[in-house]
Amino acid sequence: MLDQFDDIRLRDLIFFDRLVQLRTITAAAEDLQVPKPTASRWLASLETKVGHQLMVRGSRQLTLTTKGESFLRQIQPLLAGTRTLRASINSQRPQGTLRVSVPIPMRRLVGGSVISEFRRQLPDVRLEILIQNEAVDLVRDRVDIAIQRGPTSDSSLTVRHLAKVPLWLYAGTQTSGSGADAKALIAAPGDEALLQPTMPELLPAAVVVDDRTSVRDALLEGDGVGILPAFLGEQPRANGDLLRRGNEPLSIIQIEAVSLPEQANDIRTRSLLELIMVELTELLGRT
């Protein structure tokens, strides 16, 4: 006999996955192009079918419960299999080259697991990944997809919202709680203005470097404090290599994928972005 758990739809799982990535009902509803009340009902219905609360509402965003984290991990293979099935049905052996631009701090989003799975799904497609911080002109630079921090102001481009990412203040594990190192700020441009209202005691920065991966690397050496996006800071924190300071993120940034309109429905583009979102979900699930 079927019970209410058996009534869970694939739509429910896709919605939950996007909700985890975007962190608010409003953002997930906009992304899936459904009314906000409908999205709220979907979450309530899914929690009823599962029999557990999956997310709790915070002051700024939704966060996963322990059951929610477990549920998210369990559904990822199913969603990945669905994406593979969709790709195999909709594609007629896609070929050609897909050029992707990714800023240096986000290079992990197109790391080994993404590349490996993309090659498995689309073995005849050549994937070119450009790791750079320079502004990208899609036409001039012959780039199909640019992964970047939003919001994007160019209305002529197709924009896909990938995730909302918290920025946290982290410290190296060798940084003392009260000594000089505790106030040695390793900053990226703009960090000092971000800290001025709430933590002026950390200013001025000891070092300013235009690359958050360099900020992370300095903190991993045990020196000072710095601001990192969760996809750079949370795995080292989980490994005991970084400490996170504060109970609330300093800010939330939007990660977007932009492309020319004719590229938006390309199976190669959709497949890569789905894989990047899986990677983001896994990284942000630790926050």
Phi and psi in degrees as a GROMACS rama.xvg file:
@    title "Ramachandran Plot"
@    xaxis  label "Phi"
@    yaxis  label "Psi"
@TYPE xy
-76.909  142.438  LEU-2
-115.687  -176.437  ASP-3
-67.0173  -25.5976  GLN-4
-63.0322  -35.6682  PHE-5
-68.9685  -11.9987  ASP-6
-89.5114  1.93005  ASP-7
-64.4153  130.968  ILE-8
-98.0465  157.416  ARG-9
-59.2049  -36.6321  LEU-10
-56.4856  -40.0352  ARG-11
-62.4691  -41.0082  ASP-12
-70.2913  -41.3774  LEU-13
-62.5889  -43.8262  ILE-14
-61.2005  -45.7572  PHE-15
-62.3443  -41.3406  PHE-16
-60.9897  -43.9736  ASP-17
-69.2302  -34.9395  ARG-18
-63.8639  -39.5409  LEU-19
-63.9467  -39.5094  VAL-20
-69.2443  -41.1372  GLN-21
-95.6095  -18.622  LEU-22
74.192  -3.84125  ARG-23
-138.399  148.147  THR-24
-60.6715  -41.5702  ILE-25
-60.1818  -48.2313  THR-26
-64.6733  -41.5404  ALA-27
-66.3244  -39.6312  ALA-28
-63.4175  -43.2331  ALA-29
-63.5735  -41.8261  GLU-30
-63.9676  -39.7347  ASP-31
-91.5382  -0.490104  LEU-32
59.2161  49.3056  GLN-33
-128.705  155.79  VAL-34
-62.2221  149.387  PRO-35
-58.6996  -43.0849  LYS-36
-58.9643  -34.9964  PRO-37
-64.5018  -44.4257  THR-38
-62.0898  -40.1508  ALA-39
-63.0071  -40.4454  SER-40
-65.5249  -38.5341  ARG-41
-59.6206  -44.5703  TRP-42
-64.9197  -45.6607  LEU-43
-61.6339  -41.0227  ALA-44
-65.2869  -42.1138  SER-45
-63.9279  -43.0498  LEU-46
-63.893  -35.8498  GLU-47
-65.5353  -43.576  THR-48
-67.0185  -38.6549  LYS-49
-72.9895  -34.0434  VAL-50
90.7099  13.7691  GLY-51
-146.715  152.755  HIS-52
-73.4186  127.848  GLN-53
-100.126  -28.9076  LEU-54
-141.026  150.158  MET-55
-120.774  146.367  VAL-56
-88.0811  123.084  ARG-57
-99.1792  -170.722  GLY-58
-69.2949  -28.2721  SER-59
-119.108  -29.1497  ARG-60
-157.728  171.269  GLN-61
-86.1786  146.196  LEU-62
-129.01  152.227  THR-63
-75.7071  139.864  LEU-64
-79.785  173.917  THR-65
-60.7609  -42.0604  THR-66
-65.0352  -36.6223  LYS-67
-63.426  -41.762  GLY-68
-62.1121  -43.3855  GLU-69
-64.6137  -43.6208  SER-70
-61.5726  -42.627  PHE-71
-60.8619  -44.3674  LEU-72
-62.0029  -39.7991  ARG-73
-69.9669  -30.7777  GLN-74
-86.6741  -12.6384  ILE-75
-60.1134  -44.55  GLN-76
-60.7339  -37.329  PRO-77
-64.3796  -44.6088  LEU-78
-66.1232  -39.5669  LEU-79
-62.9206  -41.1575  ALA-80
-64.0296  -37.0153  GLY-81
-64.3187  -43.1855  THR-82
-62.9623  -40.3411  ARG-83
-63.9345  -42.8848  THR-84
-61.9489  -44.263  LEU-85
-62.0408  -42.1475  ARG-86
-63.6082  -40.8025  ALA-87
-69.4382  -32.2809  SER-88
-76.6128  -43.732  ILE-89
-82.9587  -19.8974  ASN-90
-101.838  147.839  SER-91
-113.546  71.1964  GLN-92
49.1789  66.7729  ARG-93
-55.2692  144.368  PRO-94
-132.295  -164.737  GLN-95
88.1577  -165.862  GLY-96
-119.755  136.708  THR-97
-116.533  116.305  LEU-98
-102.811  128.338  ARG-99
-127.561  133.085  VAL-100
-106.502  132.372  SER-101
-135.751  129.506  VAL-102
-62.9807  152.524  PRO-103
-53.0105  -46.2561  ILE-104
-63.8078  -20.153  PRO-105
-101.264  10.7277  MET-106
-62.4242  -24.091  ARG-107
-66.5524  -22.908  ARG-108
-66.9272  -16.2707  LEU-109
-121.084  40.8668  VAL-110
-78.046  -163.372  GLY-111
-57.0391  -43.8064  GLY-112
-66.9667  -37.0828  SER-113
-66.6679  -46.4449  VAL-114
-61.7097  -45.2998  ILE-115
-61.6045  -45.4148  SER-116
-70.0835  -36.5499  GLU-117
-62.8077  -42.934  PHE-118
-64.7297  -35.1451  ARG-119
-68.035  -40.2771  ARG-120
-75.0012  -40.5976  GLN-121
-129.515  72.5692  LEU-122
-66.3237  -18.1119  PRO-123
-95.2683  2.70998  ASP-124
-99.0632  131.321  VAL-125
-86.6733  123.474  ARG-126
-105.051  120.466  LEU-127
-113.559  120.469  GLU-128
-112.676  121.161  ILE-129
-103.115  114.51  LEU-130
-96.5848  109.801  ILE-131
-160.495  154.589  GLN-132
-99.4803  -9.44409  ASN-133
-68.9516  150.076  GLU-134
-61.7351  142.189  ALA-135
-110.1  132.698  VAL-136
-105.065  112.197  ASP-137
-57.6317  -40.0098  LEU-138
-75.4411  -52.0312  VAL-139
-60.1643  -42.8351  ARG-140
-90.8584  2.57242  ASP-141
53.0992  46.7574  ARG-142
-104.402  133.058  VAL-143
-84.4635  -40.4428  ASP-144
-135.86  136.045  ILE-145
-119.349  120.894  ALA-146
-90.1175  126.564  ILE-147
-157.195  170.186  GLN-148
-79.9875  133.93  ARG-149
-94.1819  -176.827  GLY-150
-85.0852  151.183  PRO-151
-89.2756  130.697  THR-152
-94.7772  -14.5534  SER-153
-78.2328  106.823  ASP-154
-72.7211  -10.5919  SER-155
-80.5544  -9.77944  SER-156
-98.5141  153.652  LEU-157
-88.8353  127.479  THR-158
-117.262  131.196  VAL-159
-118.188  123.368  ARG-160
-79.9775  120.281  HIS-161
-91.0066  -44.4619  LEU-162
-171.509  157.469  ALA-163
-101.469  124.951  LYS-164
-116.151  125.226  VAL-165
-74.9277  145.072  PRO-166
-102.019  122.979  LEU-167
-115.731  157.579  TRP-168
-92.365  123.525  LEU-169
-117.681  157.851  TYR-170
-132.814  148.667  ALA-171
-67.5384  149.504  GLY-172
-68.4116  -17.6746  THR-173
-93.8106  -0.605977  GLN-174
-76.0806  127.22  THR-175
-75.5084  161.45  SER-176
-75.855  -21.6863  GLY-177
-133.578  -8.89101  SER-178
-78.7991  -173.993  GLY-179
-64.4414  -35.7942  ALA-180
-61.8903  -29.3611  ASP-181
-65.0003  -20.6122  ALA-182
-111.631  9.66947  LYS-183
-82.2535  100.886  ALA-184
-86.1134  122.872  LEU-185
-100.117  109.278  ILE-186
-118.292  151.84  ALA-187
-97.1571  159.967  ALA-188
-53.5483  133.065  PRO-189
95.8764  -15.4729  GLY-190
-67.7151  -36.1439  ASP-191
-64.0145  -39.6679  GLU-192
-66.3036  -33.8584  ALA-193
-68.1932  -34.9252  LEU-194
-87.0019  -18.795  LEU-195
-54.3082  -44.7967  GLN-196
-67.9695  -32.1189  PRO-197
-115.125  -26.1196  THR-198
-135.839  57.5571  MET-199
-64.1215  -19.247  PRO-200
-66.6021  -16.525  GLU-201
-84.2159  -8.70517  LEU-202
-96.3935  152.884  LEU-203
-79.3068  167.52  PRO-204
-68.0913  144.087  ALA-205
-76.8645  -34.3447  ALA-206
-141.245  139.217  VAL-207
-123.072  123.898  VAL-208
-136.02  135.382  VAL-209
-85.1201  53.72  ASP-210
-169.928  111.703  ASP-211
-69.9632  -22.579  ARG-212
-66.2415  -32.2777  THR-213
-70.0784  -35.7008  SER-214
-60.358  -48.0796  VAL-215
-59.5837  -44.2714  ARG-216
-62.6444  -37.621  ASP-217
-65.3652  -41.5722  ALA-218
-66.0943  -35.9036  LEU-219
-65.8773  -22.7021  LEU-220
-77.9008  -3.61578  GLU-221
93.9128  12.9424  GLY-222
-110.158  118.891  ASP-223
73.4567  -163.639  GLY-224
-128.565  159.326  VAL-225
-167.189  161.584  GLY-226
-95.6977  130.566  ILE-227
-135.627  146.25  LEU-228
-68.813  152.791  PRO-229
-58.0662  -32.4906  ALA-230
-70.9916  -12.6207  PHE-231
-99.9605  -30.9382  LEU-232
-97.5265  -25.6049  GLY-233
-75.1415  -35.1816  GLU-234
-67.2878  -46.0261  GLN-235
-59.4613  -35.2306  PRO-236
-64.9401  -44.1411  ARG-237
-62.5648  -29.7569  ALA-238
-83.4488  -3.20288  ASN-239
83.7791  13.5152  GLY-240
-95.4953  -16.1218  ASP-241
-135.723  154.592  LEU-242
-111.245  139.957  LEU-243
-103.625  131.641  ARG-244
-107.142  138.157  ARG-245
93.6454  155.478  GLY-246
-97.6157  -12.4862  ASN-247
-129.52  144.182  GLU-248
-64.787  152.768  PRO-249
-71.5121  -30.5202  LEU-250
-164.364  168.816  SER-251
-123.645  129.367  ILE-252
-112.087  151.841  ILE-253
-100.879  126.122  GLN-254
-99.967  127.531  ILE-255
-128.222  157.809  GLU-256
-117.083  124.475  ALA-257
-116.444  145.189  VAL-258
-153.101  167.19  SER-259
-70.355  150.246  LEU-260
-54.0835  -36.5364  PRO-261
-70.8598  -14.4339  GLU-262
-90.6662  -17.0397  GLN-263
-60.5311  -35.9656  ALA-264
-98.6092  7.73503  ASN-265
-65.8823  129.842  ASP-266
-59.8664  -31.9716  ILE-267
-66.7374  -42.3823  ARG-268
-63.7914  -47.9279  THR-269
-62.5257  -40.7507  ARG-270
-64.4041  -44.7206  SER-271
-65.317  -42.8083  LEU-272
-65.9436  -35.9255  LEU-273
-62.2558  -40.945  GLU-274
-67.8225  -39.0564  LEU-275
-64.029  -38.8074  ILE-276
-67.0699  -34.9464  MET-277
-62.3196  -44.2686  VAL-278
-62.3264  -42.9399  GLU-279
-61.5061  -42.7437  LEU-280
-60.5417  -43.8863  THR-281
-64.74  -40.5983  GLU-282
-68.8295  -43.4973  LEU-283
-78.3051  -15.5892  LEU-284
-64.8823  -13.8736  GLY-285
-87.3152  -9.31802  ARG-286
